[in-house]
Amino acid sequence: MEFRTQMPQSYETNEDELRTMGLIMFESVGEASPELESVTFATENGKHSGTYTRARTGADPKGRKAWAEEKYVQWLDSMNDTYESFYHNEITELEVYRNCLPTDPHGYVEKV
């Protein structure tokens, strides 16, 4: 897999893309390898890196934060895929989601 070959969403960072590569690794070998707790991908020059961490009790708070942020991005992507055509608006931020679906309580969860 090559870094930066596809255009990321406007709100994604280089680190988000590299964490996604870690998620792909977990999806392919993580279930059969419970000892695998985190995967870090980095560019050759070391300028960018991203770590995907398996959610575990007592996990490093930085890893939990990255996990929660990744889940938030995944949720927002799925809401965009579901509602973008209905509301003729690209949902890239929580505020846009709230404007499209003001009564959905999910749109008012600001922290995971």
C-alpha positions as CSV (number, residue, x, y, z in Angstrom):
1,M,0.0,0.0,0.0
2,E,1.4,3.4,-0.9
3,F,1.1,6.5,1.3
4,R,-0.8,9.4,-0.2
5,T,-1.9,7.7,-3.4
6,Q,-5.6,8.6,-2.8
7,M,-7.0,11.9,-1.9
8,P,-7.9,11.9,1.8
9,Q,-11.1,13.5,3.1
10,S,-10.5,17.3,3.7
11,Y,-10.5,16.8,7.5
12,E,-8.0,13.8,7.5
13,T,-4.4,14.3,8.3
14,N,-1.3,12.4,7.1
15,E,-1.4,10.7,10.5
16,D,-5.0,9.6,10.0
17,E,-4.1,8.0,6.7
18,L,-1.2,6.1,8.3
19,R,-3.4,5.0,11.2
20,T,-5.9,3.7,8.6
21,M,-3.1,1.6,7.2
22,G,-2.6,0.1,10.7
23,L,-6.4,-0.6,10.8
24,I,-6.0,-2.6,7.6
25,M,-3.2,-4.6,9.2
26,F,-5.4,-5.3,12.2
27,E,-8.3,-6.4,10.0
28,S,-6.0,-8.8,8.1
29,V,-4.0,-10.4,11.0
30,G,-5.2,-8.8,14.2
31,E,-8.1,-11.1,15.0
32,A,-5.8,-14.2,14.8
33,S,-3.0,-12.5,16.6
34,P,-4.2,-11.2,20.0
35,E,-0.6,-10.4,21.0
36,L,-0.7,-7.6,18.4
37,E,-1.6,-4.5,20.3
38,S,-0.5,-1.7,18.0
39,V,0.8,-1.1,14.5
40,T,2.8,2.0,13.5
41,F,3.3,3.0,9.9
42,A,5.8,5.7,9.1
43,T,7.1,7.4,6.0
44,E,10.7,6.5,5.0
45,N,12.0,9.9,6.0
46,G,10.2,9.6,9.4
47,K,8.3,12.9,8.8
48,H,4.9,11.3,9.2
49,S,3.7,8.4,11.3
50,G,0.5,7.0,12.6
51,T,-0.3,4.3,15.1
52,Y,-3.4,2.2,15.3
53,T,-3.9,0.7,18.7
54,R,-6.2,-2.2,19.7
55,A,-8.6,-0.9,22.4
56,R,-7.7,-2.5,25.7
57,T,-8.4,-1.7,29.3
58,G,-5.4,0.1,30.6
59,A,-4.2,1.1,27.2
60,D,-1.9,4.1,26.7
61,P,-4.2,7.2,26.8
62,K,-2.6,8.4,23.6
63,G,-3.6,5.2,21.9
64,R,-7.1,5.4,23.2
65,K,-7.4,8.9,21.9
66,A,-6.2,7.9,18.5
67,W,-8.7,5.0,18.5
68,A,-11.6,7.3,19.5
69,E,-10.7,9.8,16.9
70,E,-10.5,7.1,14.2
71,K,-14.0,5.8,15.2
72,Y,-15.3,9.4,15.1
73,V,-13.9,9.8,11.5
74,Q,-15.4,6.5,10.5
75,W,-18.8,7.4,11.9
76,L,-18.8,10.8,10.2
77,D,-17.8,9.2,6.9
78,S,-20.7,6.7,7.2
79,M,-23.1,9.5,8.0
80,N,-21.9,11.4,4.9
81,D,-22.3,8.3,2.8
82,T,-25.8,7.8,4.1
83,Y,-27.2,11.4,4.1
84,E,-25.1,13.4,1.6
85,S,-27.5,12.8,-1.3
86,F,-30.6,13.4,0.8
87,Y,-29.4,16.8,2.1
88,H,-27.2,17.8,-0.8
89,N,-24.4,18.7,1.6
90,E,-21.1,17.0,2.2
91,I,-21.0,16.1,5.9
92,T,-17.5,16.7,7.1
93,E,-18.1,18.3,10.4
94,L,-20.5,17.7,13.3
95,E,-22.2,21.1,12.8
96,V,-23.1,20.1,9.2
97,Y,-24.6,16.9,10.4
98,R,-26.6,18.7,13.1
99,N,-28.0,21.1,10.4
100,C,-29.1,18.1,8.3
101,L,-30.5,16.1,11.1
102,P,-31.2,18.4,14.1
103,T,-33.1,15.9,16.1
104,D,-30.6,13.0,15.9
105,P,-29.0,12.7,19.4
106,H,-25.8,11.2,17.8
107,G,-25.1,14.6,16.4
108,Y,-24.6,16.0,19.9
109,V,-22.0,13.6,21.1
110,E,-18.8,15.7,21.0
111,K,-16.4,13.3,22.9
112,V,-15.8,9.6,22.7
